[in-house]
Amino acid sequence: MQMEYALYYWPSIQGRGEFVRLALEEAGAAYVDVARQKKGMDALMAAMDASATPPFAPPFLKADELMIAQTANILLFLGARHGLAPRAEAGRLWAHQLQLTIADFINEVHDTHHPVGVSLYYEDQKKEAKRRSAGFIAERIPKFLGYFEQVLQNNDKRGGFAVGARLSYVDLSLFQVMEGLRYAFPKAMARMVPRYPALIAVHGMVAERPNIAAYLNSKRRIAFNEEGIFRHYPELDG
Ligand SMILES: N[C@@H](CCC(=O)N[C@@H](CS)C(=O)NCC(=O)O)C(=O)O
């Protein structure tokens, strides 16, 4: 079968690649998750060097002659191709703006376990991680989730979606954010989640989409683990 897309991402984690996988799965798009195939890591490394528009880091997506990197940029492209974003300029930019804000949040999630250095082990920055996580839980989760909750509530007469009156990649990404936070910080989230009814609703709505439900039950969905962005270290939760 001719593959429409080749997704290049690390093979053993959800990470940032998961935001792209969710969009491809919801769209029912034909894609290959390259690094999860035989010799896939070689193919990923080779593809990074081979492009005239080289990515800085995975995830990146090959679509015909295009090589697109940056998660939000990939979603901008897929959203337009698969009806997962508004067509009009204002709505398209609004969806992209929200996705970039999610990317900012994801960077902060990453920094809870790697506050000092990306290339250092977690074990070498545990003390700083604890301090960083305490502030993240107390201030940053409420600030970001409070913002997304407000965005959803402002639009709630249009069916509970983040943008416009249809599902978009932003809803899929908010689902992933809620999944990830619940995995990484179960105690803190159990306490805080009642403050975010619209986010809970969008999470439930996305989980029930037939293509997403099938994906979540499949082997294609990698389980959360302590190599990815959302990591569960009990000592950082609370
Ligand atoms: N802003 C980029 C970040 C890409 C990124 O940081 N990718 C990680 C994996 S999730 C990576 O492989 N980074 C390698 C590096 O930064 O050296 C995006 O959203 O796609």
PDBQT file of the ligand as one rigid body, heavy atoms in Angstrom, charges set to zero:
ROOT
HETATM    1  N1  LIG A 301       9.837  22.634  19.221  1.00  0.00    +0.000 N 
HETATM    2  C1  LIG A 301      10.055  21.327  18.694  1.00  0.00    +0.000 C 
HETATM    3  C2  LIG A 301      10.873  20.546  19.693  1.00  0.00    +0.000 C 
HETATM    4  C3  LIG A 301      11.429  19.283  19.135  1.00  0.00    +0.000 C 
HETATM    5  C4  LIG A 301      12.161  18.509  20.201  1.00  0.00    +0.000 C 
HETATM    6  O1  LIG A 301      12.614  19.052  21.213  1.00  0.00    +0.000 OA
HETATM    7  N2  LIG A 301      12.260  17.191  20.000  1.00  0.00    +0.000 N 
HETATM    8  C5  LIG A 301      12.900  16.334  20.982  1.00  0.00    +0.000 C 
HETATM    9  C6  LIG A 301      12.147  15.049  21.153  1.00  0.00    +0.000 C 
HETATM   10  S1  LIG A 301      10.508  15.361  21.774  1.00  0.00    +0.000 SA
HETATM   11  C7  LIG A 301      14.292  15.997  20.524  1.00  0.00    +0.000 C 
HETATM   12  O2  LIG A 301      14.536  14.970  19.939  1.00  0.00    +0.000 OA
HETATM   13  N3  LIG A 301      15.228  16.913  20.811  1.00  0.00    +0.000 N 
HETATM   14  C8  LIG A 301      16.607  16.733  20.501  1.00  0.00    +0.000 C 
HETATM   15  C9  LIG A 301      17.393  17.955  20.886  1.00  0.00    +0.000 C 
HETATM   16  O3  LIG A 301      16.783  18.959  21.301  1.00  0.00    +0.000 OA
HETATM   17  O4  LIG A 301      18.601  17.906  20.776  1.00  0.00    +0.000 OA
HETATM   18  C10 LIG A 301       8.691  20.646  18.414  1.00  0.00    +0.000 C 
HETATM   19  O5  LIG A 301       7.700  21.032  19.041  1.00  0.00    +0.000 OA
HETATM   20  O6  LIG A 301       8.618  19.731  17.586  1.00  0.00    +0.000 OA
ENDROOT
TORSDOF 0
